[in-house]
């Protein structure tokens, strides 16, 4: 991790499951590379330098990102509805043949 330049602000931000962080009113979409799953360590270190550049570190390694206009809202999954089963009609009563003795 190289946040050693002079005049740097270090801020720890929470990472959402879709790899987005909010920093200073901006949304940053992280590029996790080959990671398929959400972040296992939910914090990222954001280093903002006085001369302008911003760097993001996850688990001690620099990670790429781009700024997005706003976070895409997750689409709500349709509500699971329990299908009501209609009661089955009782089978017709068949008279038994009587045994004649």
C-alpha positions in Angstrom: 0.0 0.0 0.0 1.5 3.3 -1.0 -0.3 6.2 0.7 3.0 7.7 1.6 2.8 10.9 -0.5 2.6 14.2 1.4 -0.8 15.8 1.9 -2.9 12.7 1.7 -6.3 12.0 3.3 -7.0 8.5 4.2 -10.6 7.4 4.6 -12.0 3.9 5.3 -15.3 3.3 3.4 -17.7 0.4 3.4 -18.0 -1.8 0.3 -21.4 -3.0 -0.8 -22.0 -6.5 -2.2 -22.0 -5.0 -5.7 -18.5 -3.5 -5.2 -19.6 0.1 -4.8 -18.3 2.6 -2.2 -19.5 6.2 -1.4 -16.7 8.7 -0.9 -17.2 12.4 -0.4 -20.6 12.3 -2.0 -19.4 10.4 -5.0 -20.1 6.8 -6.0 -17.1 4.7 -6.9 -17.6 1.4 -8.7 -14.6 -0.9 -7.8 -13.1 -3.3 -10.4 -12.5 -6.4 -8.4 -10.7 -8.2 -11.2 -11.2 -12.0 -11.2 -13.2 -12.0 -7.9 -16.7 -13.4 -8.6 -18.2 -13.0 -5.2 -18.9 -9.9 -3.1 -16.2 -8.5 -0.9 -15.2 -10.7 2.0 -13.6 -7.8 3.8 -16.2 -5.0 3.7 -13.8 -2.0 4.0 -11.7 -0.2 1.5 -9.1 2.5 2.1 -9.5 5.6 0.0 -6.4 7.8 -0.4 -7.1 11.3 -1.8 -4.1 13.4 -2.5 -4.0 17.2 -2.3 -3.0 17.5 -6.0 -6.1 15.6 -7.1 -5.6 11.8 -7.6 -7.6 9.3 -5.7 -6.5 5.7 -5.0 -8.5 2.8 -3.5 -6.9 -0.1 -1.7 -8.7 -3.4 -0.8 -6.9 -5.9 1.4 -3.6 -3.9 1.1 -3.6 -3.9 -2.7 -4.5 -1.1 -5.1 -7.8 -1.8 -6.9 -9.2 -0.1 -10.0 -12.4 1.9 -10.0 -14.5 4.4 -11.9 -16.9 7.1 -10.8 -20.6 6.5 -11.5 -23.3 9.1 -11.6 -25.4 7.3 -9.1 -25.7 3.9 -7.6 -28.0 1.6 -9.6 -30.8 0.5 -7.4 -31.2 -3.2 -7.0 -34.3 -4.6 -8.7 -36.6 -6.1 -6.1 -37.2 -9.7 -6.6 -40.8 -10.6 -7.2 -42.6 -11.5 -4.1 -42.9 -15.3 -3.6 -46.5 -16.2 -3.5 -47.7 -19.5 -2.1 -50.1 -21.1 -4.6 -53.3 -22.1 -2.9 -54.1 -25.7 -3.6 -57.7 -26.4 -4.3 -58.9 -29.4 -2.3 -59.3 -32.5 -4.4 -62.7 -33.8 -4.8 -63.2 -37.0 -2.8 -63.4 -40.1 -5.0 -66.9 -41.3 -5.6 -68.1 -43.9 -3.2 -68.5 -47.2 -5.0 -70.8 -49.6 -3.3 -69.1 -52.9 -2.4 -70.7 -56.0 -3.6 -72.3 -57.8 -0.7 -71.1 -61.3 0.0 -74.0 -63.7 0.0 -73.8 -66.5 2.3 
